[in-house]
Amino acid sequence: MDLRDAHLRLVDEIREQMFFLTAAYPMTESGATLESLSELFEALGICHLLTRLEAGQFRENLLRSGHARRYYLRKSREQHNLGDHRLALSRCDGFLAALAAGDIALAFDIASLSVEEWHPAWEYEDDFCFFLFLHDLVRRSRGVETPSPLAVIDRFHKALEGQAAPRLEVCRALSSGDAGNFADALAALMEAKQEESDGRRIVVPDTDVAFWPRSFVSVEGLALLKAAELANLPVDREFPLCPPDGRLCTQESSSEDLFASLEEALAADR
């Protein structure tokens, strides 16, 4: 699929799904839409980056991805929507999008609102541990005490039951402060993701418009590079799926939160 065509289709899908939210359905019915919007905004940002070299628009749409996740988590708390599998830490990449955008405050909000109890029916334990480790890393960067990262890493290791995993090695390197091991582990992770994406392009239909941009850029990889900055690890290498123009500086959000604005408009209409 041509990414310029994907860009136009993504804008149409985003408009349609944002319109659905104006009905103000409870989170039990709106969760799927917000999860989808998080992916669509991420994909739209990648289109801006790859077809127009617009790093600012890339960042803005990553932030909107994070805003969608924050809105879902906050409204779920307000509405006592606590049994929804979409609350799983690894269910939505909005946290990674916020981190990759360099908005640590937004990533911190998402971590703080998240339900950090593992539910076997919601996600694999190793995926849960990976996101929990990153949540704690962000919290520590904001001066919040967390359990020992080594305890999370040990749990991660046990959950894998002896399987090798680049994500685990990434976490170990972030915890130990080993920049070389971090770069090697991230390279292995990105190479595996690139191989997977290259294979899926053969079978994924054009109707899955968000997949195509996201198969060329890994927001997870860019988020992990930002995590390395938080851990004071210098990383000068380049990695597959992590274009240099996508490595954004750390700064507080300056983009409008569309979901907060929608909530205000809905409240004014009542």
Buried (B, 14 or more C-beta within 10 A) or exposed (E): BEBEEBBEBBEEBBEEBBEBBEEBEEBEEBBBBBBBBBBBBBBBBBBBBBBEEBBEBBBBBBBBBBBBBBBBBBBBBEEEBEEBEBBBBBBBBBBBBBBBBBBBEBBBBBBBBBBEEBBEEBBBBBBBBBBBBBBBBBBBBEEEEBEEBEEBBEBBBEBBEEEEBBBBBBBBBBBBEBBEBBBBBBBBBBBBBBEEBEEEEEEBEEEBBBBBBBBBBBBBBBBBBBBBBBBEBEBEEEBBBBBEEBBBEEEEBEBEBBBEEBBEEEEEEE
